[in-house]
Structure formats: C-alpha cells, structure tokens
Amino acid sequence: MQVSMPFSPDQASSYSGQVDSLFAFLCVLTILFGTVITLLIIYFAIKYRRRHKDEIPGQVEGSMKLEVLWSVIPFLIAMGIFVWGANIYYTMYHAPSEALDIYVVAKQWMWKFQHLDGQREINELHVPLGRKVKITMTTEDVIHSFYVPAFRIKLDVVPGKYSTVWFEATKPGRYHLFCAEYCGTGHSRMIGWVEVMEASEYQAWLAGGAAEGSLASSGEKLFQQFACITCHRSDGQGRGPVLQGLFGKEVPLQNGGKVIADESYIRESILSPRAKVVAGFQPIMPTFQGQVSEEQLLQIVAYIKSIGAKAPGEAGVSNPNAPAPAMKPPSQ
C-alpha cells in the first residue's frame, strides 16, 4: 500500500511505501488516542467536579470487563505494530541473494563507493533502476550513518564491522544522501547523491569509466602480493584452508563451534586470525592489522566471494584435515 505523506520525501524505493504506511498508521493512532483521552479527561473533570466544599464523592466500584478491555485492546494494538514493524525490518535488512553488490567506506567526511566492475565514486552513487542493490559498509574512523530519505533507509556504519542494507530504486532521478550521525566538525559537509539510472544508461556509465580492473581482480592482486596463495592453496595441501566455494557456507571451528563465512567473518579472520581458528588447522596465520586498508579488505572479500567451488573430480577441492568450507583468509 502506497501512502503519500505530506511534507515527506519522494517514495523512490520498493519498500518506501511500506515504511510510510506504518508511519501514517502510527500518526493516526496517536492522534486518535490523544483526542479520545483528552476529551475523556475534560468530560470527567466536568462531570465529577466538586460542586461545594462539603461534598463527599460516592464510592466508585471497579469493573472487571472494563479492566480487561483497556488492557487487552492496547496489547493487541502494540503487538500488531510490533509484527508490522518487524516484518518491514526483516525485509530491509535481509538482502536478496541476487542483489547487486556495492561496497562503501565512510571516512571523515566523505562516502567512497566501489562497484564490482571496478568503478569508484566519492559522494555520488550510480545505481540501475529496478535492480536490487546490496550496500556493504564500513568506516575508517568514527561512527557514521548512511541515510537516503527517498529510499527510507538509514543504517549506522560502525568501526570494526560491516553493516549491510539493500534497496530497489523504483524512480529514476537524483536523491540526497546524508550522514545522519554526528561525526565531527565537518559532519554537515558529509553529503552526496544517489543517481538512479535506466538499465541501459547505467551500463553505458559503467563502460565509460576509467576502472582499473574489477574489485575481485584487485583483491586477487592483493592476495598474491601478501603471499596468501602460498598457504591457501587450491589443491588443499597448504597450511591454510581452501577458499574456493567458501563464501556463505558454514565453517567448523577448532573450539567445536560453527560460523557462516560472510564478509564480517573474512574481515575478522584477516585482522584477528586467532579469534576463530578453523578446525583441523593451527593458529599460525599472522595478523594483517595495519597492513591493509578498509578498501583493500573489501577488495579481498570480493575476490574470495568470486572464487567458486572447483568442478567435480578436479583435484584439490578438499583437505582431509579441513573440509572445503573451512577457511582462514590471507596468510603468509
């Protein structure tokens, strides 16, 4: 249901109407209950006012039906709001698997975007119309907040972790991007634009850029530069786990636990390799803390995501001491 709210930004994403509908419902509910309660207060204040100083008010007996009524009805309304809001929240923060990946690094006071094809932008993001887009964000310094009012998305970008959100733009145009978390003296300058383009125009824009290889190819270069390939060999004979086909799978850990190999796990494994040691391997990988930037980390993540599993029968898919899903990212 699309609800046009007065003085609100354009509805330019697939779920902006859902957000506005919930907000409209909360506004109407607040006005309705506020009006009814105010009128009841005025009515009871007049009806049960003290008419002279010697008047003794009569005893008012309680009503079980009334008590149940004004307890159950607000409870049902509150639970309805919770379910409605939780459904929208789940939709907004669980990106579809087919979404287009774009990586963002926030920095005082700019937004740096990296496309999979290698295109890079600062304070301006180009996206195709009608295509689901997944934004994976991190920050080089303090907390920032990625806020596009027309898309009804706002997500804090916290140091030391990845934050993800997705959207599908439904109207071509140019939309404001803000940082909605005070991040320093230049906070007011940390603004930008999201340019929504027709699919053909977006492809032409990608082709016309000066990209130096894809994000994954840049990550592969870093993978070789830091000699990660010497330990994470594709034939399964290295000192580190095999990475082919790893991303998104469950990884068994040395402590008996399990973890999903997502962006956050890969990042942690590069910077704090002893935090989650893979079953069947020794904690010998050195930390790369301070040696790689946030942008380089995203490139390495993109590379690991890009390397799929080997074909059946091809040597080196597994290691007898560590299943294919097990992994520790770049190691020397």
C-alpha positions as CSV (number, residue, x, y, z in Angstrom):
1,M,0.0,0.0,0.0
2,Q,1.4,3.4,-1.0
3,V,0.6,6.3,1.3
4,S,1.6,9.8,0.3
5,M,2.6,11.6,3.4
6,P,2.5,15.4,3.4
7,F,5.9,17.1,3.5
8,S,7.7,13.7,3.2
9,P,10.4,12.9,0.6
10,D,9.7,11.1,-2.6
11,Q,8.9,7.4,-2.4
12,A,11.7,6.1,-4.6
13,S,12.3,2.5,-3.3
14,S,10.3,-0.7,-3.3
15,Y,9.6,-0.6,0.4
16,S,9.3,3.2,1.0
17,G,5.5,2.8,0.7
18,Q,5.5,0.2,3.5
19,V,7.5,2.4,5.8
20,D,5.2,5.4,5.1
21,S,2.1,3.2,5.7
22,L,3.4,2.2,9.1
23,F,4.3,5.8,9.9
24,A,0.9,7.0,8.8
25,F,-0.8,4.4,10.9
26,L,1.2,5.4,14.0
27,C,0.4,9.1,13.4
28,V,-3.4,8.4,13.0
29,L,-3.3,6.1,16.0
30,T,-1.5,8.7,18.1
31,I,-3.9,11.5,17.1
32,L,-7.0,9.2,17.7
33,F,-6.0,8.1,21.1
34,G,-4.7,11.5,22.1
35,T,-8.0,13.1,21.1
36,V,-10.2,10.4,22.8
37,I,-8.1,10.6,26.1
38,T,-8.2,14.4,26.1
39,L,-11.9,14.5,25.6
40,L,-12.5,11.9,28.3
41,I,-10.3,14.0,30.7
42,I,-12.3,17.1,30.0
43,Y,-15.6,15.2,30.3
44,F,-14.7,13.5,33.6
45,A,-13.2,16.7,35.0
46,I,-16.6,18.5,34.4
47,K,-18.9,15.6,35.4
48,Y,-17.1,14.7,38.6
49,R,-16.0,18.1,39.7
50,R,-16.6,19.1,43.3
51,R,-19.6,21.3,43.4
52,H,-19.2,22.6,47.0
53,K,-16.5,22.2,49.7
54,D,-18.5,19.8,51.9
55,E,-19.3,17.4,49.1
56,I,-18.2,13.8,49.7
57,P,-17.9,11.8,46.4
58,G,-19.6,8.4,46.3
59,Q,-17.7,5.2,46.1
60,V,-16.9,4.0,42.6
61,E,-16.8,0.3,42.1
62,G,-14.3,-1.3,39.7
63,S,-15.4,-3.2,36.5
64,M,-13.6,-6.4,35.5
65,K,-14.9,-6.0,31.9
66,L,-13.5,-2.5,31.7
67,E,-10.2,-3.5,33.1
68,V,-9.8,-6.4,30.7
69,L,-10.9,-4.2,27.8
70,W,-8.4,-1.4,28.3
71,S,-5.6,-4.0,28.9
72,V,-6.3,-6.4,26.0
73,I,-7.0,-3.8,23.3
74,P,-3.8,-1.8,23.7
75,F,-1.8,-5.1,24.0
76,L,-3.3,-6.3,20.7
77,I,-2.6,-2.9,19.0
78,A,1.0,-2.9,20.3
79,M,1.6,-6.5,19.1
80,G,0.2,-5.6,15.7
81,I,2.6,-2.7,15.4
82,F,5.5,-4.9,16.5
83,V,4.7,-7.6,13.9
84,W,4.2,-5.0,11.2
85,G,7.4,-3.2,12.1
86,A,9.4,-6.4,12.4
87,N,8.3,-7.6,9.0
88,I,9.5,-4.3,7.4
89,Y,12.7,-4.5,9.3
90,Y,13.3,-8.1,8.2
91,T,12.6,-7.1,4.6
92,M,15.0,-4.1,4.7
93,Y,18.0,-5.8,6.4
94,H,18.0,-9.2,4.7
95,A,19.3,-8.6,1.2
96,P,18.2,-10.9,-1.6
97,S,20.9,-13.3,-2.9
98,E,20.6,-11.8,-6.5
99,A,21.2,-8.3,-5.3
100,L,24.0,-6.2,-7.0
101,D,26.9,-5.7,-4.5
102,I,28.3,-2.2,-3.9
103,Y,30.9,-1.6,-1.2
104,V,31.1,1.6,0.8
105,V,33.9,3.0,3.0
106,A,32.9,6.0,5.2
107,K,35.5,8.5,6.1
108,Q,35.6,12.0,7.7
109,W,33.9,13.5,5.7
110,M,33.1,11.5,2.5
111,W,31.5,8.4,1.2
112,K,33.7,6.2,-1.0
113,F,31.9,3.7,-3.2
114,Q,33.3,0.7,-5.0
115,H,31.5,-1.2,-7.7
116,L,32.2,-4.8,-8.6
117,D,33.3,-3.8,-12.1
118,G,36.0,-1.6,-10.5
119,Q,34.3,1.8,-10.8
120,R,34.9,4.1,-7.8
121,E,33.0,7.1,-6.7
122,I,33.1,9.7,-3.9
123,N,29.9,11.2,-2.5
124,E,28.0,10.1,-5.6
125,L,26.5,6.6,-6.2
126,H,25.1,5.4,-9.5
127,V,22.6,2.6,-9.4
128,P,20.3,0.9,-12.0
129,L,16.5,1.4,-11.9
130,G,14.5,-1.7,-10.8
131,R,17.6,-3.6,-9.7
132,K,18.1,-4.8,-6.1
133,V,21.2,-3.3,-4.7
134,K,23.1,-4.5,-1.6
135,I,25.2,-2.0,0.2
136,T,28.0,-3.3,2.4
137,M,29.6,-0.6,4.5
138,T,32.4,0.0,6.9
139,T,34.2,3.1,8.3
140,E,37.9,4.1,8.6
141,D,37.4,6.3,11.6
142,V,34.3,7.1,13.7
143,I,30.6,6.1,13.5
144,H,28.7,7.4,10.5
145,S,25.1,6.8,9.3
146,F,24.1,6.1,5.7
147,Y,20.8,7.9,5.2
148,V,18.8,8.2,1.9
149,P,15.4,9.7,2.8
150,A,13.8,8.9,-0.6
151,F,14.6,5.2,-0.1
152,R,13.7,5.2,3.6
153,I,17.0,3.6,4.5
154,K,19.2,4.7,7.4
155,L,21.9,2.5,8.8
156,D,24.8,3.2,11.2
157,V,28.3,2.4,9.9
158,V,30.3,1.2,12.9
159,P,34.1,0.9,13.1
160,G,35.4,-2.6,13.1
161,K,32.4,-4.3,11.4
162,Y,30.4,-4.5,8.2
163,S,26.8,-3.1,8.0
164,T,24.6,-4.2,5.2
165,V,21.3,-2.9,3.8
166,W,19.6,-3.2,0.4
167,F,17.1,-1.2,-1.7
168,E,15.5,-1.3,-5.1
169,A,15.1,2.1,-6.7
170,T,11.7,2.5,-8.4
171,K,12.0,6.0,-9.8
172,P,14.8,7.4,-11.9
173,G,16.3,10.6,-10.5
174,R,18.8,12.2,-8.2
175,Y,18.3,11.7,-4.5
176,H,20.0,13.2,-1.4
177,L,22.5,11.1,0.7
178,F,23.3,12.2,4.2
179,C,25.4,11.2,7.2
180,A,22.8,11.1,10.0
181,E,25.3,10.6,12.8
182,Y,27.3,13.5,14.2
183,C,30.9,12.5,13.1
184,G,32.9,15.6,13.7
185,T,33.3,19.3,12.8
186,G,32.8,18.5,9.1
187,H,29.6,16.4,9.6
188,S,27.4,18.9,7.8
189,R,29.6,18.5,4.7
190,M,29.3,14.7,4.5
191,I,26.5,14.7,1.9
192,G,26.1,13.2,-1.5
193,W,23.8,12.0,-4.2
194,V,22.3,8.7,-5.4
195,E,21.8,8.7,-9.1
196,V,19.1,6.2,-10.3
197,M,19.5,5.5,-14.0
198,E,17.8,3.3,-16.6
199,A,19.5,0.0,-17.1
200,S,20.9,0.9,-20.5
201,E,22.2,4.2,-19.2
202,Y,23.8,2.5,-16.2
203,Q,25.6,0.0,-18.4
204,A,26.8,2.9,-20.6
205,W,28.0,4.7,-17.5
206,L,29.9,1.6,-16.3
207,A,31.5,1.1,-19.7
208,G,32.6,4.7,-19.9
209,G,34.5,4.8,-16.6
210,A,38.2,4.6,-16.1
211,A,38.2,1.5,-13.9
212,E,41.4,-0.4,-13.4
213,G,40.0,-3.9,-13.3
214,S,37.2,-5.4,-11.3
215,L,37.0,-5.3,-7.5
216,A,37.7,-9.0,-7.4
217,S,40.8,-8.7,-9.7
218,S,42.2,-6.0,-7.4
219,G,41.6,-8.4,-4.5
220,E,43.4,-11.2,-6.3
221,K,46.4,-8.9,-6.7
222,L,46.5,-8.2,-3.0
223,F,46.0,-11.9,-2.3
224,Q,49.2,-12.6,-4.3
225,Q,51.0,-9.5,-3.0
226,F,50.7,-10.7,0.6
227,A,51.6,-14.2,-0.4
228,C,48.3,-15.6,0.9
229,I,48.3,-18.1,-2.0
230,T,51.3,-20.0,-0.5
231,C,49.1,-21.1,2.4
232,H,45.6,-21.1,0.9
233,R,46.4,-23.4,-2.0
234,S,43.6,-24.7,-4.2
235,D,44.9,-28.3,-4.1
236,G,44.3,-28.5,-0.3
237,Q,48.0,-29.1,0.5
238,G,48.6,-25.7,2.1
239,R,48.9,-24.7,5.7
240,G,45.6,-22.8,5.5
241,P,42.1,-23.9,4.4
242,V,40.9,-24.0,0.8
243,L,38.9,-20.9,-0.1
244,Q,37.2,-22.0,-3.3
245,G,33.4,-22.1,-2.9
246,L,33.8,-21.0,0.7
247,F,31.7,-17.8,0.9
248,G,28.3,-18.2,2.5
249,K,29.0,-21.7,3.8
250,E,29.2,-23.0,7.4
251,V,32.7,-23.2,8.8
252,P,33.6,-25.7,11.7
253,L,35.8,-24.1,14.3
254,Q,38.6,-25.6,16.5
255,N,36.5,-24.9,19.6
256,G,33.7,-27.0,18.4
257,G,31.5,-24.1,17.2
258,K,30.5,-23.1,13.7
259,V,30.3,-19.8,11.9
260,I,29.0,-18.6,8.5
261,A,31.7,-17.4,6.2
262,D,30.3,-14.0,5.4
263,E,32.0,-10.6,4.9
264,S,32.4,-10.0,8.6
265,Y,34.0,-13.4,9.3
266,I,36.5,-12.9,6.5
267,R,37.4,-9.4,7.7
268,E,37.9,-10.7,11.3
269,S,40.0,-13.6,10.0
270,I,42.4,-11.3,8.2
271,L,42.7,-8.8,11.1
272,S,42.3,-11.2,14.1
273,P,43.1,-14.7,12.7
274,R,43.3,-16.3,16.2
275,A,39.7,-15.2,17.1
276,K,38.1,-18.1,15.2
277,V,40.5,-20.9,14.2
278,V,39.2,-23.4,11.7
279,A,39.0,-27.0,12.8
280,G,42.0,-29.1,11.6
281,F,44.4,-26.1,11.3
282,Q,46.8,-24.5,13.6
283,P,46.7,-20.8,14.7
284,I,49.8,-19.8,12.7
285,M,48.4,-17.1,10.5
286,P,49.8,-13.6,11.2
287,T,47.5,-10.6,11.6
288,F,47.3,-8.0,8.8
289,Q,46.1,-5.3,11.2
290,G,47.6,-2.0,10.0
291,Q,48.9,-3.5,6.7
292,V,45.6,-3.4,4.7
293,S,43.2,-0.5,4.5
294,E,39.4,-0.9,4.7
295,E,39.2,-0.5,0.9
296,Q,41.7,-3.3,0.4
297,L,39.9,-5.5,2.8
298,L,36.7,-5.1,0.7
299,Q,38.7,-6.0,-2.4
300,I,40.0,-9.2,-0.8
301,V,36.5,-10.1,0.4
302,A,35.2,-9.5,-3.2
303,Y,37.9,-11.8,-4.5
304,I,37.1,-14.6,-2.0
305,K,33.4,-14.3,-2.9
306,S,34.2,-14.6,-6.6
307,I,36.2,-17.8,-6.5
308,G,33.6,-20.6,-6.8
309,A,34.0,-24.3,-6.0
310,K,36.0,-26.5,-8.3
311,A,34.3,-28.8,-10.7
312,P,33.6,-32.4,-9.5
313,G,36.6,-34.6,-10.0
314,E,39.1,-31.8,-10.1
315,A,41.9,-32.2,-7.7
316,G,42.3,-30.2,-4.6
317,V,38.7,-29.5,-3.6
318,S,39.1,-30.7,-0.1
319,N,41.7,-31.3,2.6
320,P,41.4,-34.4,4.8
321,N,42.0,-32.3,7.9
322,A,39.7,-29.5,6.9
323,P,36.5,-29.6,4.8
324,A,36.1,-27.3,1.8
325,P,34.0,-24.8,3.8
326,A,36.7,-24.4,6.4
327,M,38.8,-21.3,6.0
328,K,41.2,-18.7,7.2
329,P,41.7,-15.8,4.9
330,P,45.0,-14.4,3.7
331,S,48.0,-16.0,5.3
332,Q,51.7,-15.8,4.8
